[in-house]
């Protein structure tokens, strides 16, 4: 798939304020500072589409983008950011869970994982929650260019071992790097193939 157009549409505080559409949609989410905005900019080819920041917790709303005038990309707030109040954390959790559970045209959620760090409880719990609620997801390992070949192989092997403790079948995994643009083709190919199976009638 080639990206011919990508533009920001709207930021929403709740799922019911998101764009009213039957077009296919894909959500991107991960722990704060995982490189989500940079990845979105990389796969769309637009350097400033999603706002990047060195400050964790920058994304605080559900941000929608229309891609090729044919599918939606939703940028969700990061989780696992400690330097916010319990009230704000609860608000974000309610907003994210409401969106994921009730957004009928959402086909897949891409969970971004920092390849440099060991499996985090917040990531594992979030994946378990998605599985329990039968919400399809794909794991995207980020910042892989910051590891050498042996470090990366060791980290991914450990991650697979941890996942196998609770999952009978491992989810799809994509290796990415915004520096080398690794993973761009795989993500867009996955979306393109999934779009082919999409039927608007299923979501009316």
N, C-alpha and C positions, 0 to 999 in steps of 0.2 A: 504493500500500500504506500502511495505517495501522499504527503500532506500538501495540499494545494492552498488551503486557507485555514486559519486558526484565529479566532477572536474571542475576547472576553465578553460574556453576556451580563452576568449578574452575581452578586453575593447575597446569600440567604441565611437567615438565622434559624429556620426550621424547614423540614422536608416539604411542608405544604406551601411554602413560599418559593420553592424551586420552580424552574420553567415547566409550564404545562405542555408536555410533549409525549409522543409515542415513539420517538427516535431512540435507537439503542444508546446506552450510557455505560461509562466505565469510571470507577472511582479510584483515586490514588490516595493512599494513607500510609502513615508510618510514625515511628517515634520522632519527637522533635529533633531537628538538626540532622535528619537522615539523608538530606539532599533531594527532597521531593520536588521542590520548585525547579531546581536545576535539571532534574530528570525530565519534568514536563516540558521545559524549554528545549531540551535536547531532542526529544522525540518529535516535537512539533516543528523544530527548526526556527523557532522564534525566541531570540535571546531574552526578551523582556516580557514575554506573555504572562508568566507567573512571577510574582515578585519574590526575589530571593533576599535573604538577610542572614547575617552572622548571628543574629539574636534568635534563639529558639522560641517557638510559640508565636511566630509572626502570623501564620494563617490562623484566623480565629472564626472564620465563617465558612459556609459551603460555597465555593467559587465554581461557577459553571462557565465552560468554554464550548463553543460550537466548532467542530472540526469538519472541514470539507462540506459544510452545510448538510451533513448526513448523519453525524453522531456527536454525542456529548461527552465531554471529559469533566469530571467533578473532582476538584482539589479539596480534600477534607482536612480539618485541623489535625495537627499532630497530637499524639498521646504520650504519656510517660514524662511529661514536663513537670518537674517538681516545684519550680519557682512561680506557681500561681496558687491562688487561694482554693480551699476545698470547694467553696461555692462555685467558683469559675470552672473548676475541674468537673464538678457534677453537671454543670450547665453544658459543657462541651460533650460529656458522655451521653447526656440525654439527646442532644442535637445529632450526634453521630449515629447512635443506635436507632433513633427515629428514622433517620434518612435510610440507613442500610436495611431496616426491616420493612419500610413502607414505600420505598421508591420502586415502583413496579417495572420500570423499563431498565433498571440496573442489571446488567448482564454479568459483570465480573468486577471484583475489587482487587486491585493490585496493592499488595502489602510490601512496602519497602523496608528492607533489613540492611543495616550497616554490616558489611561483610567482615569488618575488622574486630568486632566485639563478640563475646560469647552470647549464646541464646539468652534473651532477656525474658523475665517472667511476664511482663506486660505484653510482649509480642505473642508468646505461647498461649496466654490466656485469651487474647483477642482472636487468635486462629481457632481455638477451641470453641469460642462463642460463635464464630462464623459457621463452623462445622455443625454445631448443635442447631443453629437456625437455618441450615441448608443454604447458605449464601456462598456461591462459588468465589474462589479467590486464587490468585497466582502470587507466588513470592518473587520479588525482584531484589536481588542482592546488589547493593550500591557501593561505590567507592572502592571497587576491586582493583583499580590502578594503584592504590596505596599499599598493596600487599605484593610480595614476591610470589612466585608460582607455588612454592612449598607451603608458605603461610596460608595462602588462599585455599589450597587443597585440604590442609589440615583443619581449617575453620569450617569449611563446608561439610567435611566428613563428620565433624563433631555435631554440626547442626542436624544432619540427617539422622545421626544416632539418637539424638534427643527427641526428634519428631517421631521416630519409629516406636518410641515408648508409648505413644498414645494414638498414633495414626496407623491404620492397616495399610493404607496406600498413601504415598507421599504426594503432596501437591505439585503442580507444575512449578519449576524454578527457572528463572531467567537471570543470567549474569550481566551486569551493566556497569558502565563507566561513562560519565559525562565528558571526561577528558578524551577518551578514545572513540566515543560514540558506540561502544559495545553495548549490545542489547536493544538498540533502537529498532533494527530490522525485525528482531524476534517479537518485540512487543507489538509493533504495527502489524506484523503478519498474523499474530494471535487475534488481534482486534478485527482485522479484515476477514479472517475465516469465521469468527464468531458472528460478525455482522451478517454473513451469508445465511446463517441459520435463524436469524431474527425475523419474527413476524409481528407486524404491528397489531394484528388482530388478537394476539395473545395478551396484550397489555391494555386493551380498551376497557 
